[in-house]
C-alpha cells in the first residue's frame, strides 16, 4: 500500500506541476494579448480568456480524456507520468492540457489586475527607460509580483484539487488511489482521511512557497504595513 500511495502522490504532483506550468505560460500570453493595442490580437486574447473561464474544468477533462480514449493509434508520447501505463500516456497528456486550459484564463485575469496596480505613470516610466520589450516585461512582472502571488497561489491550490478528475480515466493520481483502496477494502474513512491529509500537506506547501516568494518581492515597508493591517483586522 505504501508504494501505491507514493506512486499516486507523485502522479498527482507531476500532473499538477506540468499542467500548472503550462497554465501560467498560457496565462502570460493571454494577458499580454489582452493588453495589446492591436485590436485583432486583443479580441482573440479576450475570447481565449473568457472561453477558459466559462467552461468548467471537469467538462474540459471529460472531453479531452474521452476523446483521447477513443483514439486507436495514438502517437508515441514521452512516458513521464508515474504509475500510468505507456498505452495511456496520451490520455494523461490530454488531461494535463485540459487542466492547463481550465486555469489559464483565471490566471490571466490575476496577472492583468496585478499589472493595473502599477498605474499608468509607472508604466510610462519603464517605457522611458529605453528597455527592450523582454527586459520591460521582466521588470513589470517583478514590480507586480507581490500583488499577483497571493491569488496565484490560491488558484494553484485549486488547480491541485482539479487533478482529481484524472481518476475518471486510467491515469494514476492520489484521488484514484484513495477511491480504489476505499472501495476495495471498505475502510472508507481511513483512506479518505489519509487522502485529505496529503492534499492539505500539498496545498500547504504551495501556499508556503508563494508566501516566501511574496515576501521576497515585497518591499520591507510594505511588508510591515501589511502585517500591521493583518494584526488589526
ChimeraX commands (.cxc) that place a marker at each C-alpha (Angstrom):
marker #1 position 0.00,0.00,0.00 radius 0.5
marker #1 position 2.83,2.40,0.85 radius 0.5
marker #1 position 4.29,2.05,-2.64 radius 0.5
marker #1 position 0.89,2.63,-4.27 radius 0.5
marker #1 position 0.36,5.68,-2.06 radius 0.5
marker #1 position 3.76,7.06,-3.06 radius 0.5
marker #1 position 3.14,6.49,-6.77 radius 0.5
marker #1 position -0.33,8.06,-6.56 radius 0.5
marker #1 position 1.01,11.12,-4.73 radius 0.5
marker #1 position 3.90,11.58,-7.17 radius 0.5
marker #1 position 1.45,11.12,-10.06 radius 0.5
marker #1 position -0.68,13.98,-8.73 radius 0.5
marker #1 position 2.39,16.20,-8.21 radius 0.5
marker #1 position 3.56,15.58,-11.79 radius 0.5
marker #1 position 0.10,16.27,-13.21 radius 0.5
marker #1 position -0.12,19.47,-11.18 radius 0.5
marker #1 position 3.40,20.69,-11.95 radius 0.5
marker #1 position 3.25,20.24,-15.72 radius 0.5
marker #1 position -0.31,21.50,-16.16 radius 0.5
marker #1 position 0.35,24.39,-13.75 radius 0.5
marker #1 position 3.46,25.47,-15.66 radius 0.5
marker #1 position 1.56,25.31,-18.95 radius 0.5
marker #1 position -1.34,27.27,-17.40 radius 0.5
marker #1 position 0.98,30.06,-16.19 radius 0.5
marker #1 position 2.75,30.26,-19.57 radius 0.5
marker #1 position -0.60,30.37,-21.39 radius 0.5
marker #1 position -1.92,32.98,-18.94 radius 0.5
marker #1 position 1.05,35.25,-19.59 radius 0.5
marker #1 position 0.41,35.02,-23.33 radius 0.5
marker #1 position -3.31,35.70,-22.88 radius 0.5
marker #1 position -2.60,38.62,-20.54 radius 0.5
marker #1 position -0.12,40.14,-22.98 radius 0.5
marker #1 position -2.61,39.72,-25.82 radius 0.5
marker #1 position -5.40,41.27,-23.74 radius 0.5
marker #1 position -3.24,44.35,-23.18 radius 0.5
marker #1 position -2.17,44.59,-26.82 radius 0.5
marker #1 position -3.06,47.71,-28.79 radius 0.5
marker #1 position -3.67,45.52,-31.84 radius 0.5
marker #1 position -7.43,45.09,-31.95 radius 0.5
marker #1 position -7.36,41.62,-33.52 radius 0.5
marker #1 position -4.83,40.30,-31.01 radius 0.5
marker #1 position -6.79,41.89,-28.17 radius 0.5
marker #1 position -10.09,40.34,-29.26 radius 0.5
marker #1 position -8.56,36.89,-29.78 radius 0.5
marker #1 position -6.90,37.01,-26.35 radius 0.5
marker #1 position -10.09,38.13,-24.63 radius 0.5
marker #1 position -12.02,35.37,-26.38 radius 0.5
marker #1 position -9.46,32.88,-25.08 radius 0.5
marker #1 position -9.66,34.22,-21.53 radius 0.5
marker #1 position -13.46,34.18,-21.48 radius 0.5
marker #1 position -13.58,30.70,-23.02 radius 0.5
marker #1 position -11.29,29.15,-20.43 radius 0.5
marker #1 position -13.17,30.84,-17.58 radius 0.5
marker #1 position -16.60,29.87,-18.87 radius 0.5
marker #1 position -16.18,26.11,-19.29 radius 0.5
marker #1 position -15.89,24.02,-16.07 radius 0.5
marker #1 position -12.57,22.20,-15.77 radius 0.5
marker #1 position -14.43,18.94,-15.14 radius 0.5
marker #1 position -16.06,19.22,-18.57 radius 0.5
marker #1 position -12.73,20.02,-20.21 radius 0.5
marker #1 position -11.10,16.96,-18.63 radius 0.5
marker #1 position -14.02,14.71,-19.58 radius 0.5
marker #1 position -14.00,15.84,-23.20 radius 0.5
marker #1 position -10.20,15.61,-23.51 radius 0.5
marker #1 position -9.92,12.28,-21.73 radius 0.5
marker #1 position -12.83,10.59,-23.51 radius 0.5
marker #1 position -11.65,11.95,-26.84 radius 0.5
marker #1 position -8.16,10.51,-26.40 radius 0.5
marker #1 position -9.52,7.20,-25.10 radius 0.5
marker #1 position -11.26,6.77,-28.45 radius 0.5
marker #1 position -8.05,7.30,-30.40 radius 0.5
marker #1 position -6.95,3.88,-31.61 radius 0.5
marker #1 position -3.50,4.80,-32.90 radius 0.5
marker #1 position -2.15,7.46,-30.54 radius 0.5
marker #1 position 1.28,8.97,-31.21 radius 0.5
marker #1 position 4.17,7.88,-29.01 radius 0.5
marker #1 position 4.49,10.49,-26.29 radius 0.5
marker #1 position 7.10,10.86,-23.52 radius 0.5
marker #1 position 6.42,8.36,-20.73 radius 0.5
marker #1 position 6.74,10.72,-17.76 radius 0.5
marker #1 position 3.56,10.11,-15.73 radius 0.5
marker #1 position 4.40,7.61,-12.97 radius 0.5
marker #1 position 2.03,4.69,-12.49 radius 0.5
marker #1 position 0.26,5.31,-15.79 radius 0.5
marker #1 position 0.91,2.62,-18.40 radius 0.5
marker #1 position 2.65,3.58,-21.63 radius 0.5
marker #1 position -0.53,2.87,-23.61 radius 0.5
marker #1 position -2.38,5.61,-21.69 radius 0.5
marker #1 position 0.31,8.28,-21.57 radius 0.5
marker #1 position -1.51,10.17,-24.34 radius 0.5
marker #1 position -4.63,10.26,-22.13 radius 0.5
marker #1 position -2.56,11.74,-19.28 radius 0.5
marker #1 position -1.17,14.38,-21.64 radius 0.5
marker #1 position -4.68,15.31,-22.81 radius 0.5
marker #1 position -5.80,15.71,-19.19 radius 0.5
marker #1 position -2.79,17.90,-18.46 radius 0.5
marker #1 position -3.65,20.15,-21.41 radius 0.5
marker #1 position -7.29,20.34,-20.27 radius 0.5
marker #1 position -6.24,21.28,-16.73 radius 0.5
marker #1 position -3.90,23.95,-18.07 radius 0.5
marker #1 position -6.62,25.36,-20.32 radius 0.5
marker #1 position -9.05,25.44,-17.40 radius 0.5
marker #1 position -6.76,27.62,-15.25 radius 0.5
marker #1 position -5.16,29.82,-17.92 radius 0.5
marker #1 position -7.98,32.36,-18.14 radius 0.5
marker #1 position -8.28,32.77,-14.37 radius 0.5
marker #1 position -4.54,33.30,-14.01 radius 0.5
marker #1 position -4.54,35.76,-16.92 radius 0.5
marker #1 position -7.13,37.90,-15.13 radius 0.5
marker #1 position -4.99,37.83,-11.99 radius 0.5
marker #1 position -1.93,38.98,-13.94 radius 0.5
marker #1 position -3.87,41.75,-15.70 radius 0.5
marker #1 position -5.29,43.01,-12.40 radius 0.5
marker #1 position -1.84,42.93,-10.77 radius 0.5
marker #1 position -0.34,44.94,-13.63 radius 0.5
marker #1 position -3.07,47.57,-13.33 radius 0.5
marker #1 position -1.96,48.30,-9.75 radius 0.5
marker #1 position 1.31,49.76,-11.07 radius 0.5
marker #1 position -0.54,52.72,-12.56 radius 0.5
marker #1 position -0.05,54.37,-15.92 radius 0.5
marker #1 position 2.65,56.73,-14.65 radius 0.5
marker #1 position 4.99,53.92,-13.54 radius 0.5
marker #1 position 4.37,52.01,-16.75 radius 0.5
marker #1 position 5.30,55.10,-18.76 radius 0.5
marker #1 position 8.46,55.47,-16.66 radius 0.5
marker #1 position 9.51,51.95,-17.62 radius 0.5
marker #1 position 9.00,52.81,-21.28 radius 0.5
marker #1 position 11.10,55.98,-20.96 radius 0.5
marker #1 position 13.99,53.91,-19.56 radius 0.5
marker #1 position 14.50,52.54,-23.07 radius 0.5
marker #1 position 14.46,48.89,-22.03 radius 0.5
marker #1 position 13.91,46.13,-24.56 radius 0.5
marker #1 position 10.42,44.58,-24.60 radius 0.5
marker #1 position 11.76,41.47,-22.82 radius 0.5
marker #1 position 13.51,43.48,-20.09 radius 0.5
marker #1 position 10.48,45.72,-19.65 radius 0.5
marker #1 position 8.18,42.70,-19.32 radius 0.5
marker #1 position 10.52,41.16,-16.72 radius 0.5
marker #1 position 10.55,44.43,-14.77 radius 0.5
marker #1 position 6.75,44.69,-14.86 radius 0.5
marker #1 position 6.40,41.11,-13.59 radius 0.5
marker #1 position 8.86,41.79,-10.79 radius 0.5
marker #1 position 7.08,45.00,-9.75 radius 0.5
marker #1 position 3.62,43.44,-9.59 radius 0.5
marker #1 position 4.71,40.04,-8.22 radius 0.5
marker #1 position 3.79,40.90,-4.62 radius 0.5
marker #1 position 0.20,41.63,-5.73 radius 0.5
marker #1 position -0.12,38.70,-8.13 radius 0.5
marker #1 position 1.37,35.93,-5.97 radius 0.5
marker #1 position -1.35,35.55,-3.27 radius 0.5
marker #1 position -4.26,34.97,-5.72 radius 0.5
marker #1 position -1.96,32.94,-7.98 radius 0.5
marker #1 position -1.13,30.66,-5.05 radius 0.5
marker #1 position -4.83,30.28,-4.26 radius 0.5
marker #1 position -5.56,29.37,-7.88 radius 0.5
marker #1 position -2.72,26.84,-7.95 radius 0.5
marker #1 position -4.15,25.17,-4.84 radius 0.5
marker #1 position -7.50,24.93,-6.63 radius 0.5
marker #1 position -5.59,23.64,-9.66 radius 0.5
marker #1 position -4.16,20.87,-7.46 radius 0.5
marker #1 position -7.67,19.85,-6.46 radius 0.5
marker #1 position -8.73,19.73,-10.11 radius 0.5
marker #1 position -6.15,17.00,-10.79 radius 0.5
marker #1 position -8.55,14.62,-9.02 radius 0.5
marker #1 position -10.57,14.50,-12.25 radius 0.5
marker #1 position -7.79,12.33,-13.67 radius 0.5
marker #1 position -9.21,9.47,-11.57 radius 0.5
marker #1 position -12.03,9.19,-14.11 radius 0.5
marker #1 position -9.50,7.67,-16.52 radius 0.5
marker #1 position -6.68,5.09,-16.31 radius 0.5
marker #1 position -4.26,7.78,-15.15 radius 0.5
marker #1 position -2.60,7.32,-11.76 radius 0.5
marker #1 position -3.21,10.05,-9.19 radius 0.5
marker #1 position -3.79,10.40,-5.44 radius 0.5
marker #1 position -7.58,10.63,-5.62 radius 0.5
marker #1 position -7.75,7.48,-7.73 radius 0.5
marker #1 position -5.59,5.67,-5.17 radius 0.5
marker #1 position -7.86,6.75,-2.30 radius 0.5
marker #1 position -11.01,5.86,-4.22 radius 0.5
marker #1 position -9.68,2.46,-5.31 radius 0.5
marker #1 position -8.48,1.30,-1.89 radius 0.5
marker #1 position -11.56,2.63,-0.10 radius 0.5
marker #1 position -13.77,0.62,-2.46 radius 0.5
marker #1 position -11.59,-2.50,-2.29 radius 0.5
marker #1 position -11.14,-2.64,1.50 radius 0.5
marker #1 position -14.31,-0.83,2.70 radius 0.5
marker #1 position -12.02,1.18,5.02 radius 0.5
marker #1 position -13.54,4.33,3.61 radius 0.5
marker #1 position -12.91,6.74,6.48 radius 0.5
marker #1 position -9.26,5.74,6.92 radius 0.5
marker #1 position -8.31,6.22,3.28 radius 0.5
marker #1 position -10.35,9.39,2.87 radius 0.5
marker #1 position -8.66,10.85,5.95 radius 0.5
marker #1 position -5.27,9.84,4.57 radius 0.5
marker #1 position -6.04,11.45,1.22 radius 0.5
marker #1 position -7.25,14.64,2.91 radius 0.5
marker #1 position -4.06,14.86,4.98 radius 0.5
marker #1 position -1.86,14.55,1.88 radius 0.5
marker #1 position -3.93,17.09,-0.09 radius 0.5
marker #1 position -3.73,19.50,2.86 radius 0.5
marker #1 position 0.05,18.98,3.06 radius 0.5
marker #1 position 0.50,19.61,-0.68 radius 0.5
marker #1 position -1.78,22.65,-0.56 radius 0.5
marker #1 position 0.14,23.98,2.42 radius 0.5
marker #1 position 3.41,23.54,0.55 radius 0.5
marker #1 position 2.07,25.54,-2.41 radius 0.5
marker #1 position 0.88,28.25,-0.03 radius 0.5
marker #1 position 4.25,28.32,1.76 radius 0.5
marker #1 position 6.22,28.68,-1.48 radius 0.5
marker #1 position 4.01,31.54,-2.68 radius 0.5
marker #1 position 4.32,33.25,0.71 radius 0.5
marker #1 position 8.11,33.01,0.57 radius 0.5
marker #1 position 8.14,34.45,-2.95 radius 0.5
marker #1 position 5.71,37.18,-1.91 radius 0.5
marker #1 position 7.98,38.15,0.99 radius 0.5
marker #1 position 10.97,38.22,-1.35 radius 0.5
marker #1 position 9.26,40.62,-3.78 radius 0.5
marker #1 position 7.53,42.83,-1.20 radius 0.5
marker #1 position 9.45,45.93,-0.05 radius 0.5
marker #1 position 10.17,45.83,3.73 radius 0.5
marker #1 position 7.99,48.88,4.46 radius 0.5
marker #1 position 5.03,47.45,2.57 radius 0.5
marker #1 position 5.53,44.10,4.30 radius 0.5
marker #1 position 5.44,45.73,7.75 radius 0.5
marker #1 position 2.32,47.71,6.82 radius 0.5
marker #1 position 0.64,44.54,5.60 radius 0.5
marker #1 position 1.46,42.73,8.86 radius 0.5
marker #1 position 0.06,45.62,10.93 radius 0.5
marker #1 position -3.12,45.62,8.85 radius 0.5
marker #1 position -3.43,41.87,9.39 radius 0.5
marker #1 position -2.98,42.24,13.19 radius 0.5
marker #1 position -5.63,44.96,13.46 radius 0.5
marker #1 position -8.12,43.27,11.13 radius 0.5
marker link #1:1,2 radius 0.2
marker link #1:2,3 radius 0.2
marker link #1:3,4 radius 0.2
marker link #1:4,5 radius 0.2
marker link #1:5,6 radius 0.2
marker link #1:6,7 radius 0.2
marker link #1:7,8 radius 0.2
marker link #1:8,9 radius 0.2
marker link #1:9,10 radius 0.2
marker link #1:10,11 radius 0.2
marker link #1:11,12 radius 0.2
marker link #1:12,13 radius 0.2
marker link #1:13,14 radius 0.2
marker link #1:14,15 radius 0.2
marker link #1:15,16 radius 0.2
marker link #1:16,17 radius 0.2
marker link #1:17,18 radius 0.2
marker link #1:18,19 radius 0.2
marker link #1:19,20 radius 0.2
marker link #1:20,21 radius 0.2
marker link #1:21,22 radius 0.2
marker link #1:22,23 radius 0.2
marker link #1:23,24 radius 0.2
marker link #1:24,25 radius 0.2
marker link #1:25,26 radius 0.2
marker link #1:26,27 radius 0.2
marker link #1:27,28 radius 0.2
marker link #1:28,29 radius 0.2
marker link #1:29,30 radius 0.2
marker link #1:30,31 radius 0.2
marker link #1:31,32 radius 0.2
marker link #1:32,33 radius 0.2
marker link #1:33,34 radius 0.2
marker link #1:34,35 radius 0.2
marker link #1:35,36 radius 0.2
marker link #1:36,37 radius 0.2
marker link #1:37,38 radius 0.2
marker link #1:38,39 radius 0.2
marker link #1:39,40 radius 0.2
marker link #1:40,41 radius 0.2
marker link #1:41,42 radius 0.2
marker link #1:42,43 radius 0.2
marker link #1:43,44 radius 0.2
marker link #1:44,45 radius 0.2
marker link #1:45,46 radius 0.2
marker link #1:46,47 radius 0.2
marker link #1:47,48 radius 0.2
marker link #1:48,49 radius 0.2
marker link #1:49,50 radius 0.2
marker link #1:50,51 radius 0.2
marker link #1:51,52 radius 0.2
marker link #1:52,53 radius 0.2
marker link #1:53,54 radius 0.2
marker link #1:54,55 radius 0.2
marker link #1:55,56 radius 0.2
marker link #1:56,57 radius 0.2
marker link #1:57,58 radius 0.2
marker link #1:58,59 radius 0.2
marker link #1:59,60 radius 0.2
marker link #1:60,61 radius 0.2
marker link #1:61,62 radius 0.2
marker link #1:62,63 radius 0.2
marker link #1:63,64 radius 0.2
marker link #1:64,65 radius 0.2
marker link #1:65,66 radius 0.2
marker link #1:66,67 radius 0.2
marker link #1:67,68 radius 0.2
marker link #1:68,69 radius 0.2
marker link #1:69,70 radius 0.2
marker link #1:70,71 radius 0.2
marker link #1:71,72 radius 0.2
marker link #1:72,73 radius 0.2
marker link #1:73,74 radius 0.2
marker link #1:74,75 radius 0.2
marker link #1:75,76 radius 0.2
marker link #1:76,77 radius 0.2
marker link #1:77,78 radius 0.2
marker link #1:78,79 radius 0.2
marker link #1:79,80 radius 0.2
marker link #1:80,81 radius 0.2
marker link #1:81,82 radius 0.2
marker link #1:82,83 radius 0.2
marker link #1:83,84 radius 0.2
marker link #1:84,85 radius 0.2
marker link #1:85,86 radius 0.2
marker link #1:86,87 radius 0.2
marker link #1:87,88 radius 0.2
marker link #1:88,89 radius 0.2
marker link #1:89,90 radius 0.2
marker link #1:90,91 radius 0.2
marker link #1:91,92 radius 0.2
marker link #1:92,93 radius 0.2
marker link #1:93,94 radius 0.2
marker link #1:94,95 radius 0.2
marker link #1:95,96 radius 0.2
marker link #1:96,97 radius 0.2
marker link #1:97,98 radius 0.2
marker link #1:98,99 radius 0.2
marker link #1:99,100 radius 0.2
marker link #1:100,101 radius 0.2
marker link #1:101,102 radius 0.2
marker link #1:102,103 radius 0.2
marker link #1:103,104 radius 0.2
marker link #1:104,105 radius 0.2
marker link #1:105,106 radius 0.2
marker link #1:106,107 radius 0.2
marker link #1:107,108 radius 0.2
marker link #1:108,109 radius 0.2
marker link #1:109,110 radius 0.2
marker link #1:110,111 radius 0.2
marker link #1:111,112 radius 0.2
marker link #1:112,113 radius 0.2
marker link #1:113,114 radius 0.2
marker link #1:114,115 radius 0.2
marker link #1:115,116 radius 0.2
marker link #1:116,117 radius 0.2
marker link #1:117,118 radius 0.2
marker link #1:118,119 radius 0.2
marker link #1:119,120 radius 0.2
marker link #1:120,121 radius 0.2
marker link #1:121,122 radius 0.2
marker link #1:122,123 radius 0.2
marker link #1:123,124 radius 0.2
marker link #1:124,125 radius 0.2
marker link #1:125,126 radius 0.2
marker link #1:126,127 radius 0.2
marker link #1:127,128 radius 0.2
marker link #1:128,129 radius 0.2
marker link #1:129,130 radius 0.2
marker link #1:130,131 radius 0.2
marker link #1:131,132 radius 0.2
marker link #1:132,133 radius 0.2
marker link #1:133,134 radius 0.2
marker link #1:134,135 radius 0.2
marker link #1:135,136 radius 0.2
marker link #1:136,137 radius 0.2
marker link #1:137,138 radius 0.2
marker link #1:138,139 radius 0.2
marker link #1:139,140 radius 0.2
marker link #1:140,141 radius 0.2
marker link #1:141,142 radius 0.2
marker link #1:142,143 radius 0.2
marker link #1:143,144 radius 0.2
marker link #1:144,145 radius 0.2
marker link #1:145,146 radius 0.2
marker link #1:146,147 radius 0.2
marker link #1:147,148 radius 0.2
marker link #1:148,149 radius 0.2
marker link #1:149,150 radius 0.2
marker link #1:150,151 radius 0.2
marker link #1:151,152 radius 0.2
marker link #1:152,153 radius 0.2
marker link #1:153,154 radius 0.2
marker link #1:154,155 radius 0.2
marker link #1:155,156 radius 0.2
marker link #1:156,157 radius 0.2
marker link #1:157,158 radius 0.2
marker link #1:158,159 radius 0.2
marker link #1:159,160 radius 0.2
marker link #1:160,161 radius 0.2
marker link #1:161,162 radius 0.2
marker link #1:162,163 radius 0.2
marker link #1:163,164 radius 0.2
marker link #1:164,165 radius 0.2
marker link #1:165,166 radius 0.2
marker link #1:166,167 radius 0.2
marker link #1:167,168 radius 0.2
marker link #1:168,169 radius 0.2
marker link #1:169,170 radius 0.2
marker link #1:170,171 radius 0.2
marker link #1:171,172 radius 0.2
marker link #1:172,173 radius 0.2
marker link #1:173,174 radius 0.2
marker link #1:174,175 radius 0.2
marker link #1:175,176 radius 0.2
marker link #1:176,177 radius 0.2
marker link #1:177,178 radius 0.2
marker link #1:178,179 radius 0.2
marker link #1:179,180 radius 0.2
marker link #1:180,181 radius 0.2
marker link #1:181,182 radius 0.2
marker link #1:182,183 radius 0.2
marker link #1:183,184 radius 0.2
marker link #1:184,185 radius 0.2
marker link #1:185,186 radius 0.2
marker link #1:186,187 radius 0.2
marker link #1:187,188 radius 0.2
marker link #1:188,189 radius 0.2
marker link #1:189,190 radius 0.2
marker link #1:190,191 radius 0.2
marker link #1:191,192 radius 0.2
marker link #1:192,193 radius 0.2
marker link #1:193,194 radius 0.2
marker link #1:194,195 radius 0.2
marker link #1:195,196 radius 0.2
marker link #1:196,197 radius 0.2
marker link #1:197,198 radius 0.2
marker link #1:198,199 radius 0.2
marker link #1:199,200 radius 0.2
marker link #1:200,201 radius 0.2
marker link #1:201,202 radius 0.2
marker link #1:202,203 radius 0.2
marker link #1:203,204 radius 0.2
marker link #1:204,205 radius 0.2
marker link #1:205,206 radius 0.2
marker link #1:206,207 radius 0.2
marker link #1:207,208 radius 0.2
marker link #1:208,209 radius 0.2
marker link #1:209,210 radius 0.2
marker link #1:210,211 radius 0.2
marker link #1:211,212 radius 0.2
marker link #1:212,213 radius 0.2
marker link #1:213,214 radius 0.2
marker link #1:214,215 radius 0.2
marker link #1:215,216 radius 0.2
marker link #1:216,217 radius 0.2
marker link #1:217,218 radius 0.2
marker link #1:218,219 radius 0.2
marker link #1:219,220 radius 0.2
marker link #1:220,221 radius 0.2
marker link #1:221,222 radius 0.2
marker link #1:222,223 radius 0.2
marker link #1:223,224 radius 0.2
marker link #1:224,225 radius 0.2
marker link #1:225,226 radius 0.2
marker link #1:226,227 radius 0.2
marker link #1:227,228 radius 0.2
marker link #1:228,229 radius 0.2
marker link #1:229,230 radius 0.2
marker link #1:230,231 radius 0.2
marker link #1:231,232 radius 0.2
marker link #1:232,233 radius 0.2
view
